[in-house]
Amino acid sequence: MAEEDQSCTQPKDLDLDDLSVGILEEIFADLMIVKYPGVEQADVERLLEALNVGDLGLVEQIEADIAEKSARWMRAVLDVDD
């Protein structure tokens, strides 16, 4: 157990330059799903495209749209539980 904890807190020479763009995109998508429950792959792809072209205004708008969509999704889930 202590070995598992140590591996999480001390990466062994992890260098993001060694990871492919595809792997980094998968990691990013996973992080977005955790941060914004209910987010869909199409949402993440739109955000990645905006990041790729460097349009920060569009990135902010897409993330705001994702946050709003996630909030609606969470309210719907909570309503179902009632």
C-alpha positions as CSV (number, residue, x, y, z in Angstrom):
1,M,0.0,0.0,0.0
2,A,2.8,2.4,0.9
3,E,4.4,1.6,-2.4
4,E,1.2,2.6,-4.3
5,D,1.0,5.9,-2.4
6,Q,4.6,6.7,-3.2
7,S,4.1,6.0,-6.9
8,C,1.3,8.5,-7.0
9,T,3.2,11.3,-5.3
10,Q,6.6,10.7,-6.9
11,P,6.4,10.1,-10.7
12,K,9.4,8.3,-12.0
13,D,11.0,10.7,-14.5
14,L,7.7,11.5,-16.2
15,D,8.3,13.8,-19.1
16,L,5.3,15.1,-21.0
17,D,7.5,15.5,-24.1
18,D,7.7,11.7,-24.2
19,L,3.9,11.4,-24.6
20,S,2.1,11.5,-27.9
21,V,-0.5,14.1,-28.7
22,G,-3.1,11.4,-28.7
23,I,-2.2,10.2,-25.2
24,L,-2.2,13.8,-23.9
25,E,-5.7,14.3,-25.5
26,E,-7.0,11.2,-23.8
27,I,-5.6,12.4,-20.4
28,F,-7.2,15.8,-21.0
29,A,-10.6,14.2,-21.9
30,D,-10.5,12.0,-18.8
31,L,-9.8,15.1,-16.7
32,M,-12.6,17.0,-18.3
33,I,-15.0,14.2,-17.6
34,V,-14.0,14.2,-13.9
35,K,-14.3,18.0,-13.7
36,Y,-17.5,18.3,-15.6
37,P,-19.8,15.2,-15.2
38,G,-22.0,14.8,-18.3
39,V,-19.5,16.3,-20.7
40,E,-19.5,14.5,-24.1
41,Q,-16.7,13.6,-26.4
42,A,-17.9,16.2,-28.9
43,D,-17.6,18.9,-26.3
44,V,-14.0,17.9,-25.5
45,E,-13.2,17.8,-29.2
46,R,-14.5,21.3,-29.7
47,L,-12.4,22.5,-26.8
48,L,-9.3,20.8,-28.1
49,E,-9.8,22.3,-31.6
50,A,-10.1,25.8,-30.0
51,L,-6.9,25.2,-28.0
52,N,-5.2,24.0,-31.2
53,V,-6.0,27.1,-33.1
54,G,-5.1,29.3,-30.1
55,D,-8.5,31.1,-29.8
56,L,-8.6,31.8,-26.1
57,G,-11.9,33.6,-26.3
58,L,-13.5,30.6,-27.9
59,V,-11.8,28.3,-25.4
60,E,-13.3,30.3,-22.5
61,Q,-16.8,30.2,-24.2
62,I,-16.6,26.5,-24.8
63,E,-15.5,25.8,-21.3
64,A,-18.3,28.0,-20.0
65,D,-20.8,26.1,-22.2
66,I,-19.4,22.8,-20.9
67,A,-19.7,24.0,-17.3
68,E,-23.3,25.0,-17.8
69,K,-24.2,21.7,-19.6
70,S,-22.6,19.8,-16.7
71,A,-24.6,21.8,-14.1
72,R,-27.8,21.0,-16.0
73,W,-26.8,17.3,-16.1
74,M,-26.1,17.3,-12.4
75,R,-29.4,18.9,-11.6
76,A,-31.2,16.3,-13.7
77,V,-29.4,13.5,-12.0
78,L,-30.3,14.9,-8.6
79,D,-33.9,15.3,-9.7
80,V,-34.1,11.7,-10.6
81,D,-32.8,10.6,-7.2
82,D,-35.7,12.5,-5.5
